[in-house]
Amino acid sequence: MRLAAVAETFHRLQGANPTPTTELEYASPFQLLVAVVLSAQSTDKGVNIATRKLFALAPTPEAMADLGEAGIAEQIKTIGLFRNKAKNTAMLSRQLLERHAGEVPNDRAALEALPGVGRKTANVVLNTIFGEPTMAVDTHIFRLANRTGLAPGKDVVEVEKRLVRRIPKEYMRDAHHWLILHGRYVCTARKPKCGECLIRDLCLYRDKTE
């Protein structure tokens, strides 16, 4: 996709949804961090059901550390990989208290040093909480970037770097959210809804549906 088409893509996405945001529910940077850690291989809807109970009991790093691995696991047992996620959540809560005075750091290296936090999770936090022009590439964005020709790449890091280079700066703050929502609800995996797509005429996908 040419750069002019990339710019037009985000102009249209912005026009349709001027203030996009994550579908994960949270009331603080800490809660968003935990929710994103829990969202790996799980749906946002399922994570929200679990975190409503979890955050009611443990809304802060102190309370989460006190709740402990077993207590966390009991609250999130409806989501996949809950035992490992409970372990990571308990450990990252303790590390936030020990290393960052209970605050979520605005630093990629510090975020990725926390248990259960990889590049994608760090990018979500840096973008959503701190407004950094980062791009968290999940399965939806990876598929969409390759299918449309927006930023093709063989792996998530390559796609991420190409998106950051190709998306105009004025759209970078919200680009991650627009792409996730478009991939989740329109440019779906099995049968994309090309007939409903705002960028159908810009997209390079050959096998468009009606």
Buried (B, 14 or more C-beta within 10 A) or exposed (E): BEEEBBBBBBBBBBEEBEEBEBBBBBEBBBBBBBBBBBBBEBEBEBBBBBBEEBBEBBBBBBEBBEBBBEBBBBBBEEBBEBEEBBBBBBBBBBBBBEEBEBEBBBEBEBBEBBBBBBBBBBBBBBBBBEEBBBBBBBEBBBBBBBBBBBBBBEEBEBBBBBBBEBBEEEBBBBBBBBBBBBBBEBBBEEEBEBEEBBBBEBBBBEEEEE
